[in-house]
């Protein structure tokens, strides 16, 4: 190939004015091997590009894997992550509900305990209640009578005092 | 799109996608997974695929986005500095087998190109290695024509300077 043309193309290449075809021409020229000695500075660059294009590739095994995956029609990994996040969300909601329910139960319990002394009777059977009241009243009257006997003794003192007063007068 | 069309039109692009993903993530296994994911995406959307003007460019764009996502999550996991990940990727890319094939200067060019800023590196990979047109590069990288040209110009300029230095001083 004409080395003058290559020189022009390289100058255009540095200015970014080459077309894709011209760039291909350059790569082909340098990868052929027998280039003009004055281009030895830039030759490695174009050889590098050509090399790089062949550097890495995927084997036939990859095709098989992709096709197998496609036929299954299951996009595997990303969905799993979503299921996990759903579960955590649900468990969060469940935990909140659990806390509310437990708290509610205890509050109810508390309220019941407070209300009990006012609301419930100690006796269910009215007759029994009557007997108990009678007993309680008898106890009171017994003690009251005891107190009255003591008070009678006091009144004798009073009488005696009165008499002494009358005699002195 | 039928399975036949998929085999003839989509599967042959696998090497291009793989190389691009490899350049971005720097790990062959991960790049392979990315390409597989892209193809499954294409298959799942096969009904919309026929309406696309340039399916290959679309595939490249998806590959790029997935690779960048992977890189992001990786960075979060490992909290590696950028320089370190670069070094790792270079180490894996050049196997002893390959390095014997390549001359010293070409290895230098390789390290130099991979140390360019991301946009420039991607543009030069797409244009000079894979041979995409400017319009296709616009589509793939989702930037406008001017940015493509500016990035390519800067990338080539740095490459040229680097080449001149290498030849003049053996740097």
Interface residues (C-beta under 8 A of the other chain):
Chain A: X13 X14 X15 X16 X20 X23 X24 X41 X42 X44 X45 X47 X48 X49 X51 X52 X53 X55 X56 X57 X58 X62 X63 X65 X66 X67 X69 X70 X75
Chain B: X3 X6 X7 X11 X14 X15 X18 X19 X22 X28 X32 X35 X36 X39 X40 X43 X44 X98 X101 X102 X103 X105 X106 X109 X110 X125 X127 X128 X129 X130 X131 X133 X149 X152 X153 X156 X157 X159 X160 X163 X164 X167
